[in-house]
């Protein structure tokens, strides 16, 4: 494996979990350095290959990747009372441990409109099951307002948290 010769700095995942205010300050530093910020969001309850491939591909769209993680309350509202399987802090820690993730923010609403408006990403990425038209209208308007370029990434077939939970319960 000749591609493993590049040195990577090992960063404590806890240090990558930011408050919204910390993320706004970090964003300002990125702008000063003319770095493109990619943003995506989701529950990321049980991390699987499909998630990791998606996040890796999202990171390649810019210089840094910020992942917004739904809070536990938000996941319950979206997915039902049996979710999440893992608490928000644990989910944030696990994804923050990935090399392709530069920062994580936990958000409490069902939508990340406030975070989009505050952080102002250059690029916003969503899964291939979405289109610009099917994005939540509030989030879409926030993305248009901040001038974010919206990109879509295809899913890896055969991987989903719901399917994983179903397999585990059998």
Beta strands, then each sheet from edge to edge (+ up, - down):
strand 1: 17-18
strand 2: 37-42
strand 3: 64-70
strand 4: 103-107
strand 5: 123-127
strand 6: 149-153
sheet 1: 1+ 4+ 3+ 2+ 5+ 6+
end
